[in-house]
Amino acid sequence: MTVKTDKRKQSLYFPEVMLQEIQQEAARLDRSLSWIVQRCVKIGLSEIRKLPSVNDIPDTPND
């Protein structure tokens, strides 16, 4: 069975400190930056889904 993957390119912009951390982990694990980011998303997505969406935040009156 062959799994077909979508390999479209996407530019992502990270703060310098965060990018350095990703690069350090990529070097430590001998993996690509892409692999590190994909794993971070896979591991953290359940936590991200717990965050309220913009539509879930009640309007506050302007003082």
Secondary structure as GFF3:
##gff-version 3
##sequence-region A 1 63
A	DSSP	alpha_helix	16	29	.	.	.	ID=ss1
A	DSSP	alpha_helix	33	48	.	.	.	ID=ss2
A	DSSP	three_ten_helix	54	56	.	.	.	ID=ss3
###
